[in-house]
Amino acid sequence: MGYLIYPIIFLGLVILISSFFIVKQQTAAIVERFGKFQSIRHSGLQLKIPIVDRIAGKLSLKIQQLDVIVETKTLDDVFVRLKVSVQYKVIREKVYDAFYKLDYPHDQITSYVFDVVRAEVPKMKLDDVFVKKDDIAIAVKRELNEAMLDYGYDIIKTLVTDIDPDAQVKEAMNRINASEREKIAAQFEGDAQRILIVEKAKAEAESKRLQGQGIADQRREIARGLEESVEVLNRVGINSQEASALIVVTQHYDTLQSLGEETNSNLILLPNAPQAGSNMLNDMVASFTASNQIGEAMKNADKNKNKDKE
């Protein structure tokens, strides 16, 4: 008899220990008795009847995420792959429904996502899919909420996290985008060049205006200086023709002197012979004298005509 006590005690301890079990935080345990639902146990130390009761399963009450990749066609006949992330959790008050009504909740959610995405995306062009991805996510969430609420699941959020068109389509879109940017860049460059040309023309016009004004002022001062020089020469007995010729010759030699000071100058002034100054002076005096004589003759002719008319 002594030998039987120890196995009985050991068996009793095993049975007693197996009567207790621990449920983690944010977890629900389903207890069945002889295969029939008995109760739902939440976090903490729990007790069950050994052999009679068993833990049929456990469900996490945390928010979970399921990523579903759907391939479909857009309105403009472009195949695109969408990645839809569904965030869901088991409703605490509906653990029974979540455990017994659905064997594979992931498959159920995936089926609804496929159904909604393939119903919404074909109504949109590819560009609209990128712009209205939030509308697709809202449609998926609405449809899933209506379907999964009866099964004890709450859809927290749905997100369209990736839109991946065919590689050739992406390459074409990149080329279109690059062409548009090159076109805009060319327009900006053209506008910049046009502005530079306009501003350069304005600057040149202003420069020429100021240059013309400067030349006019210079000539005005030169004329005033010549007038004063002629008056000074007249006082010493040199007539106007000789004075003008002398001034011109003086300017001629001043020009030759300024050219000689420039070591790298390639300009040659003709005539530049030694006797050129004397010849120039004589020619100018004769020219001015002839001009005065012609002018006096024309005046006398006009006077005679007026007298004949009277």
Residue, then its C-alpha position, 0 to 999 in steps of 0.5 A: m500500500g505504501y508504494l501506491i500512495y506516492p503515485i496517487i499523490f503525484l497524480g493528484l498534484v498533476i491534476l491540481i496543477s492542470s486545473f490552473f492556467i494563465v491567460k496573457q494580457q489582451t488575449a481571450a481563451i475559449v474553454e469547452r466542456f466535453g466539446k461544448f462551449q463553456s466560457i471565455r476567460h480573459s487575462g489573469l490566473q484562471l481555473k478549469i475542471p481537469i479532464v472535463d474542461r479544455i482550452a479550445g483556443k486563444l484569440s488575440l485582442k490586439i490590433q492586427q494587420l493584413d497586407v493584401i496585394v491585388e492586381t487589377k485593370t484601370l479604366d485606361d486599360v493599364f494593369v496595376r498592383l495595389k497593396v492594401s493594408v487592413q488593420y483589424k481586431v477582435i471585438r472583446e464582446k464578440v469573441y465567441d462569434a470570431f472563434y466559432k463563425l470563421d475558421y480563416p478570417h484572413d481569407q475572408i478579409t482578403s476576399y472582400v478586399f479583392d472584391v472591392v478593389r476590382a470593383e472600384v479601380p476599373k472605374m478610374k484612370l491610372d492617374d486618378v488611382f494615385v490621386k483617389k487612393d484614399d477613396i479606394a481605402i474608404a470603400v474597402k473599409r466600409e465594405l469590410n465593416e459591414a461584412m466582418l462585424d457579424y463575425g466579431y471583427d472590427i476594421i480599424k483602418t484600411l490603407v492603400t500603401d503601394i500602387d505599382p503599375d507595369a514596368q513599361v507603364k512606369e517608364a512611359m510615365n517617367r518619360i512623359n514627366a521628363s518631357e514636361r519638365e524639359k518643356i517647362a525648363a525650355q520655356f523658362e530659359g526662353d523667357a530668361q533669354r528674352i528678358l536679357i535681350v530686352e534689357k540689353a537693348k534698353a541698355e544699348a539704347e540708353s548708352k547710345r542716347l547718352q553717347g549721342q548727347g555726349i557727342a553733341d555736347q562735345r561738338r558744341e564745345i568744339a564749335r565754341g572753342l573754334e569760334e573763340s580761336v577765330e576771334v583771337l586770330n582775327r585780333v592779330g590780323i589773320n582773316s577768318q579763312e586763314a584762321s580756319a585753315l590754321i585750326v584744321v592744320t593744328q588739329h591734324y598735327d595733334t591727331l598725328q601726335s596722339l597716334g604716335e603716342e600709341t605704340n600698338s596702333n595700326l592706324i595710318l593717317l593719309p596724307n602724312a608727308p612732310q609737305a602735307g601740312s603746307n599743301m593742306l594749309n594752302d588748299m584750305v585757304a584757297s577753298f575758303t576764299a573760293s567759297n566766299q567769292i562764290g557766296e558773294a557772287m550769288k548774293n550780287a546775282d540775287k540783288n540784280k534780279n530783284k532790281d530788274k523786277e522793280 
